[in-house]
Amino acid sequence: MSQSGKEYGVSPLELSFCASIQHLLNFSFALAYTDKVKQQNIYNVLLYIVSKERILIRAGRVEPRLKKRRPKSFGWLQQPRKLLQKQLVA
C-alpha cells in the first residue's frame, strides 16, 4: 500500500487494507510462478489496482476508541471454585 501510494500519488491512509489483501492474494499465484520480467509487470499492475481502491471518507462518521463495558465490582477467584461454593452454601 505504501509503494502503491508513493508511485501513484495517493496517501496510504486513503487506501483500503481489505481490498489490498484481496488483490495481493489474487495476484500471488501469478507472481510466484512467472519469470522475473513478467513478475515486474504483474507487480506494477497490482500496484496500480491497489492505488485505485480507496476508502470512502464519510463526514460525521467518527467513532470513539473507548471500551464499552464497565469493570465489574467482583474480586478475583483465588481459591478453588468447589471450596468457595461450599462456603457460600454454609
C-alpha angles and dihedrals in degrees: 000000000000093000092045091051093049094047097046100033098249126132110245088226089065093055124093113247094199093050090048091054092047093050092046091052090048092051097040095088093051092046093050099049106040134080124266097264094052091043091059091049092048091046091053090051089049091052091050093050093047090051090057094053101087127169120240114251106209119191116241095017100120118137123198117244096226136120114260099201118076120224116264122242094228123109129233124283100246101159131052112286094234091055093050091047090055091049092051093050094047 
